[in-house]
């Protein structure tokens, strides 16, 4: 059962900015910071609240720069989130924390783990897109997602309009996007999930679509530093039926991080954590199946 939404909190950020965030799960549990997907907000982790509490995880989900109520930054690469990550750790009086990069937030989580490895206890890449992944790794992706990435580079203004319209338009529960696996269709047909994702989407774009468009535009470029420089203990968790970020992306990332553990979830789609987030907690707490 989804619990009530925790209050929004604020932390100071570099340059006189502020970070908005929510805390879910066990307030005394193992701390983990979430890099939410695209578009997304501090509410994206709300459906994981009860499960995180049962697992003994303190889940801290901030709005990334330009999303929700977190002020934007003038940095145009995946290190745009580095300063906020360390500022949030400082505000929470944490020397280190684990880090979960979800979907479009994975590139930022990877970048943070490269740049400030001493502050990352463990990295979990969950259904994550990876900067610079080749077209061969994304084979099987939903055409509408491929189109969105193309528009981000070639017609960003149009993509911004489409994202805004999609967020403001009511979702027909009988018509999830074509091409989704059955597991994701069941998630999107659930009334509680629809309400949660609608709130997340509305909050995500409250400053406009610029941050979301920038996220998608950046993914065609590799990270500034080679992936092989990552030293944090890393687990890649991915559904084998993911149609938003095909499992080929996870396999491609694992090929460049041979020390990382790759956990492929059978019959699971992009939204596996909505129905069973246990693989996240296993990866985060280094528990084996």
Protein Blocks (a to p, Z undefined) as FASTA:
>chain_A
ZZddddddddddehhiacddddehjfkbccddddddddddfklmmmmmmmmmmnopacdd
dddehiajbccddddbfklmmmmmmmmmmmnopabdcdddehjlmmmmmmmmmmmmmlmf
bacdehiacehiafklmgoiafklmmmmmmmmmmmmlmmmmmmmmmmpccdfklccehia
fklmmmmmpmklmmmmmmmmmmmmmnojklmmmmmmmmmpccfbdfklpmbdcdddddfk
bcklgfklmmmmmmmmmmbccdddehiafklmmmommlmmmmmnopaZZ
